Amino acid sequence: MERADFFEQVYQVVRLIPRGRVTSYGTIAAYLGSKGSSRMVGYAMNGAHTVHPPVPAHRVVNRQGLLTGKFHFESPSRMQELLEAEGVRVSNDQVAEFKHLFWDPSLELDLEA
């Protein structure tokens, strides 16, 4: 699969993450059939700030709920601010209640859709 096509698929999935929920790079990669491509999902999120329609990249964190992508926003605090505006508590750069807020597209979306 071409990188641009993969990025667009990532963006489509990320746009489906509900407000107030989060998922991980690896979970998106696995959903797209590229389990070992979590780093590529991260690269897609790094470039998501100029994509239209908008991509809520702030809802994608690492597998432990850490805001590892925060330095790719306009300011290091912006990712946390966006999450908190949606009701997600963040403490020490980590999503509180991560397991409770975790959104898994393989459980929430129909692969055939």
Secondary structure, 3 states (H helix, E strand, C coil): CCHHHHHHHHHHHHCCCCCCCEEEHHHHHHHCCCCCCHHHHHHHHHCHHHCCCCCCHHHEECCCCECCCHHHCCCCCHHHHHHHHCCCCEECCEECCHHHHECCHHHHCCCCC
